[in-house]
Amino acid sequence: MILTYYVSMKKILEDLKKAFIKGNTKQLKRISNNSLDQSVLNGNKKLVTISLVSYALYKMLTKSHYRHAEGWQQFSKVVIDHLERCIQNPESIEEILGEKLVKDLAQMDEQHGRFLGDLIDKAKVKQASRAYSLGLSLSSAIELTGAERFKVYSYVGITKIHEDLPSKGIAERYKYTESILEGK
Amino acid sequence: METIVCDASPLISLAETGLLNILPKLNAKFVIPKGVEVEIVHKPLKVNQFQLNALRLNKAILDGSITTIDDNKVKQNAQDILDEANSLFQPRMHILHRGEAECLALLEQTNSRTLLVDERTTRLLVEDPHALGEFIQRRTHSKAQLNENKAESISKRFSKINVIRSCELAAFAYRKGMFKDLGNGQLLHACLYALKYSGCAITNKEIKQYLELLS
């Protein structure tokens, strides 16, 4: 886990814009994870929005069917414009990134994506799982990211998150279960 | 008959894996707070992909396999539990959600001692808040610091609660021959892995231990 504190919202947005322009997918993913990690510790919803948008942009840049799609240049300009407006006024993150950019991403995804369910939904599930791995309960992680509950359960189930857990052992837990269900 | 308070997570795991039908065969009363019913039925009913599971869970409520308890005292007590659990760390982390807090409040309200929960954080909070503290401090590189006094107070508050998971119910049902119609071969193995992949916090090592214990 990387837990790097950002000093200001403006700095994160500038880094995000720079990474998107350069097509730096590693940096976009890092920004997504760092923002999420920080939001787990302070509950800041703006950071969650940044995390989800960065993740969706990272995914798009790694898929050639988006990058080579008709309308990609126009879409890129819109993304940069949205980010620029947020840098000028970070208070508008939820309105511009959380609503407008998410809508633009969904539209791009609907036209050129290959799966049902858009990239933002996938980002929510992925980052809810990350928040859970950092220690939030599953429901808290779901509330923080806005992910679909059933999807998060299935996703968490195929990760290694639960392999790293202290537990009191099967024998004791099973013995107790048997005792209550047999009325002992 | 034992009253078992259920969180959303095991009920979803059981519905996903087609094992919900074991509940009426078990000698226990399964209860949920209203908040959990909303999460497992009302919300997923609005999503195409999850409607079928929501209908299965709704049927289990309608036929009495699961009983919903809607009580204002539970909601008030849940707020107190939420405040206590969510001040366990500095900076304040929202580790617990209202639905889970309502389950813990319902346990206190009904004087029950058994909580059915598949997810890890609530389980650790109830069983060993200090272990949860160490876990979160490790995962956050010590950016979240445990409040030892709060941990002690939570530990005392929930000391009489025992936690079981959907996999314990499935293992018991297997042992009692409730799945005989599916044959016996790899059944326990199949059930436990299906539950794990549906989100139940059980490790590969624990599944191996179950297979040694019960096969």
Interface residues (C-beta under 8 A of the other chain):
Chain A: M1 L3 Y5 D37 V40 L41 N42 G43 Y132 S133 L134 G135 L136 S137 L138 S139 S140 I142 E143 L144 E148 R149 F150 K151 V152 Y153 S154 V156 G157 I158 I161 H162 E163 L165 P166 S167 K168 G169 I170 A171 R173 Y174 Y176 T177 E178 I180 L181 E182 G183
Chain B: M1 E2 I4 A8 S9 I12 S13 E16 L26 N27 A28 E39 K43 P44 V47 Q49 F50 N53 P91 R92 M93 H94 I95 L96 H97 R98 G99 E100 T114 E119 R120 T121 T122 L124 L125 E127 D128 A131 L132 F135 I136 R139 T140 H141 K143 A144 N162 V163 I164 R165 E168 L169 A171 F172 R175 K196 Y197 S198 G199 C200 A201 I202 T203 N204 E206 Q209 Y210 L213 L214
